């Protein structure tokens, strides 16, 4: 959440070149007197010597080789519903990255608890590179701040591979709401305190936190209407059942283009190229306000270095392709920077976002529940 401002092989059969001792009359028993001296029989001494000479050779024999990674399809867990913003970014990445890895990357949508169900699945998965998380601001930033208990630790249980893109937050209104921009919408909420309904993709979502910050900053009151994902609120926004929505740009853009629900503000530092004439929140009287979510790839903690390296190399090469960058931009996301597309850069980004979310929740008076 961006909130600124306010198969293994069988063991090799090893032969020492020794034949088993023959039985019966060919073996002489040691005299009774010899046994008391602790001296082994000649045959035993020969066996011991040959075995000791063979030991170094055994150590040099190759171990069963591990199959090259990956040798089977890779599961990529998206913790939100199919067709949502996180899912869209995840599929843009995996469709091309799978070609570089030479194996299918199969997207699985595991929803629930604001994304925590899918995140926990990956946190508890074997660190073998075959179960990955395409994470977002909900499970990685908002939930640790707004939920009293979550079944994973973002910094301890995951290894960030890289970020695909940032999903800027927008305010979008029903065509039945008589406003042209955010300035007029603020005036409407002030004139009708507690009456205006504002939808978000869910309790504790990036949209929810952004809404609460705006309300707190302007000392406004509105009715928060949480949905289960951004796509779930679309019919109600079009019909006017809810007056407005705080949602990520990729969800809002199609309705805006079709003039079914205009976007009246975007939470980016500068005006956005795809939204000519649309105010930033800064221009609407909220200095420096930026907000949104993001999408990026993570592996379970303790993933072996050679496997993680293969993932990171394929990710970096994929995200360097102009066609991939173009596709990310077309859906309304801001492609991750060169630094954010590295493991260290993405890890630093996640730490910063978590700190910002904690400060934002405190400013908005939100407590873990």
N, C-alpha and C positions, 0 to 999 in steps of 0.2 A: 504494500500500500504506500503510495506516495502522498505524503501530506507535509507540505513545507509551509513555512511562515507560521502566520499565526500557528565320448565314452572312454573310461579308462582302460589301458591294455592289461593283459594278464601278466603277473610277475614272470620274469625270465627264469627258465630252468637253468640252474647253475651247476656245472659239473666240475669237480676238483681233479678229475682224472684218476680217482681212486676206485678200486674195485672192492666190494664188500669182502671181509675176511671169510675164507672158506672154513667149513665146519669139519669136525671129526678128527680123524687120525693125522691130518696134515699139520695140526697145531700141537706144540709141546707145551705142557703146563710148566710153569716155573717151579723149580724145587722149593720145597717148603721153607728151606732156610733163606732163600732169596727174598721171599715175600716180606720177611721182617726187616729187610734193608731199605724198603721203600723204592727199590729200583724197578721200573716198569719193564716188561718183557720187550725183546727186540722188535717184534712186530708193532707193538703199541708205540714204541719210540719213533719208528718209521712213519706211522700214521700221523703222529703229532707234528713231526717235522714237515711232512708234506702239506698238512692242513695250514700250518703257520706260513708256509711259503705261498699258499694260494690266497690267503686273506687279502693282501694288497691288491691282487688282481680283481677280487670280488668288488672291492670298493670302487674300482674304475669302471665297472659295468654301468651302462646308462640306465637311469630310472625310466619307468613308463612315461612317455611324453604326454603333456597336457594338450588337449585339442586347441587349436588356434581360436581366439575369441574374435567374433561370435560364431558359434557353429549351430545356432538354432535361433528362432525368432525372439525378439526382445519385447517385453511388455512395457508399455509406457502408460502409467496411471495418470489420468486427468481427473482431479477431484471434483469436477463439476459436470453438468449435463452436456450431452452432445449438442453442438450448434451454438454454444455460448462462446464468449470471447476467448477464454482460456483454451477451450477445445479447438477453436479456429487456429490460434497461434501454434498450438501443439501439433496440429496436423500439417500446417505449412512446413514446420521443421522436420517432422518425422518422414514425410513423403520423400524428401530429398536426402536426408541423412541416412535413411535405410539403404539407398543406392550406394552410398559411399562405404557403408559397413558390409554390404553384401548379404544382409539378412533383413527380413521384414521387421519393422517396428510397429507393433500392434497396439493401437490406442484402446484403452479400456476406461470407460467413464464410471468411476466409483464415487457416488455422491453421498452427502450426509454431513451434518454437524458443521456447516460452513466450510467444507473441504477437509475437515479433520479426519474423516473416515479414510479417504484416499491417502492422505499423508501418513497416517499411522500404518497402513498396509505396507507402504514402501519402507518406512522406518524399521519395521519388523522383518522385512524380507531378507533373504540370504544376500550378502554383499558379493554377488557373482556377476553383476553386470546385466542380468536378464530381467530385472524389475527396476524400473526407473520412475521418477516422479516429474511430471510437468507441473510445476508449482506456480502459485499465484499469491497475490497479496492477502487473500482471505486466510488460508491455513498457515502462511509463513509470517505474516505481519499482524493482521487484525486479531486472529484468534488468541495468540499468546498474550495479547493486551486485554481483550474484552471477555475472554472465557476464564473462569476461575481455575479450571483444570483441563489440560489437553494431554493426550497420551503419547506425546513425543516432545523432544527438545530440538528446536530448529537448528541451533549451532552444533549440538552434539551428535544428532542422529542422521545428518545429511552431509553430503559432499557436493557443493555447487559445481556444475559443469560450465554453465554460461547462461546469460540472459538473452532472450530473443527480442523482447520489446516492451515498451511502456504503453499502458492503456490509459490515456488521459480522461479525467472525469468531466462530464458535462451536465448542465441543467437543461432539461427538455420539458416542454409544456404541451398540454392538450390544445387542440385548435379552438376549444371552447373557452379557454382562458384568454381574456382580452389584454394581452401584454405583448410587446415587441422585443423587449430585451430584459436583462437581469435587473437593471435599475427600476424598471416599471414593476417587475415581479416582486421585488423587495417592498416597494410602496404598497402593492396589493396585500401582501402578507401583514404589513403593518396596519393597514386599514381594516383587515379582517382577522384579528389575532386568534389563532387556534382553529380556524375554519379550513384553511387550505390544506389539501391532502398531498403528500409528497411520497412517492414510491421509491424504494431502493431494492437492490437484488437480494437483500436479506438482513436480518439482525446481525450486527457486527461486521457487515461488509464494508468495503472501501467507500461505497456510496453513502452508507449510513453514517460513517465517521465524518465524511465531508459535509453532509447535511447538518449534523450536530455542530460542527465548527462554525458554519455560516450562521446558523441560528444564534449561537452563543455570541459571535462577534457583533452581530447587528441587534442583539437583544430582541429576537423575534420568536413567535410561537407558531408551530404548524403541526399537523397530524402526520406522524411517520407511519407509512404502510409498508412493512417488509414483505417481500415475495421470495419464492424459492428460485432464484436465478433471474438474470436480466430478461430472458425471453418470455418468462411467465407474466411479466407486467405489461407487455406490449398491447394485448387486446384491450385492457382496461384504460391504458393511456390514450389509445385511439378513440375509444368510445366516450372518454371524459369521465369515466368512473373515478379515476384519480386525476388531480389537476396537473401534477408535474412529476418528474422523476429525476433522481440523481443517479446516473448510470455511466458506464464507460462508453467512450465514443464509438467503438465498433458496433455496439448494440443500437446506438441512437442514430447512426448515420443513414441507414436505409430509410427510416421513417422521415428523417429530415429532408432527404433528397426527394421523397415522394410527397412532401408537404402534408404528411399526416400528423406530424408532431414536431414542430420546429425546435431546434436547439437555440437557446438564448444566451448561453455562456459556456466557456470552456476554461478549465483550470490548468492552463499552460502559461509559462512566463510571457510568451509573445503570441499574437494572433496566429491561428492555425491555418496553413495553406488551403486545406480542404473546406474551410468554413469562412469564406470571405464575408466580412461585415458582421461577424458574430463577436460580441464582447468577450474579453477575458474577464475573470473575476476581479482581477486587479483594476481594470477599467471601470468595473461596476461598483467600485468603492471598497474592495477587500484587498488592500495592498499586499503584494507578494504571494497571494494565495495560489498554490498549485496542489493538485491532488490527483490520484489515480491508482491503478493497480499495475501489474506487470506479469510477464510469463517467462519462465526459464526452466532449464533442465537440471535435475539433481539426481545423484545416486545415493544409495544407502552408505552410511559411514563404514569405514574399514574395507571398502572396495579395493582390491589389489591394484598396485600402481600400474601394472602393464594393461589391465583392463580399463582403468580410469583414463590412462593415456590414450588408448584407442578411441574412447568415447570423446574425449576432449579434442583430439585431432579431427575426427569426423565432424564434430559440432563446429569447430572453427572454420573448417573448409566450407561447410554448408552455409554458414552465416556470412561468408565472404563473397558469396555468389550474388551478383547484381539482381538476378531474377528473384532470388529469395528476399532480398532487401526490398525490392519493389513490391512484392506481394504483401509483405508485412505492412508497408506504408499504405497500400491500397485499401486494406480493411480498416484503417483508421488508427493504427498503432504507430508509435515512434520507435524505429529500430534501435536496439541497444548499441551503445557506443563500442568502439574497439576495446576499451578497458572492461566494460561491463560484460563483454562476450568471453572473458577469461575467467577461470575458476577464482583467482584472487580478487578480481574486480567485482564479480557477482557476489562473492562472500562479503566483501566490504559494503556493497550496496545493501545487502540484506541487513547487516548490522545497523547501518545508518537509518534504514526505513523503520526498523524496530524501535530505535531510540526516538525517532520523530513521532511514531504512532503513540508511544507512551506519553510524550509531551502533549500531543493533540487530545488524547483521551482525558488527560488531566484538565486541560483548558475547557473542554466541553462538558466536564463533570460526569464522565462515563466511568463506571466502576465494573470490575470483572463480575460476571454472574454465571 
